[in-house]
Amino acid sequence: MTTLLPKDADSNIIPVLRLKTGGAHTISATASSARNSTGFSEDTQVVSLYATGPVYVKFGASTVTAANTDHYFPEGIYYDFAISGGDSKGPHFTHVAVIAAGSNCTVYISEKE
């Protein structure tokens, strides 16, 4: 298969996406649920998260809220999340809600294209 994507030392394709212009979001995570104020673009399928402290995260629509029963996301990890089911396999999430799992912190989100 021909590809323009870079390959690692074992010739495995490395999936790479660009940072989307205007697609940077920041959320202050506290004891109360907070979410990105501007929704993700309809054509964004992947977002990356980085948190300066541990948080609970939940993806959804503009009314999504996070709770301490949602998915735990540790601090200091940069991770990609799919936000679109594609081919009608699921909803396209426009927001992510976070709640601090300890001290207040900051969550950085980058839309990718």
C-alpha positions, 0 to 999 in steps of 0.5 A, a space after each residue: 500500500 502506498 502512503 505519504 505518511 511517515 514510517 517508523 524503523 519497522 516500516 509501520 505507518 505512523 498516523 499523523 494529523 495536523 493541529 487545526 488552526 483555531 482549534 485550541 481549547 483550554 478548560 479550568 478543571 475544578 470540583 465542578 464540571 466545566 466544558 469547552 465553551 466553543 464546540 469542536 468543528 463538525 469536520 474534526 474527528 480527533 482531539 488531543 488532551 493534556 491535563 496538568 492534574 488528574 481529571 474525569 472526562 466525558 465527551 458529548 453535546 453542548 450540555 455534557 457534564 462530567 462526574 467523578 464516575 466518568 473516565 479517569 484521565 491522569 495528569 501529564 499524558 498527551 492522548 488522542 481521542 476520536 470524537 466522531 463515529 464516522 460512517 454513521 457509527 456514532 455521534 459526533 461529539 462537540 464538547 468535552 466536560 471535565 472535573 478535577 480528580 484532585 487539585 484544580 488544574 488546566 486541561 488543554 485540548 487540540 483539535 486535529 485535522 
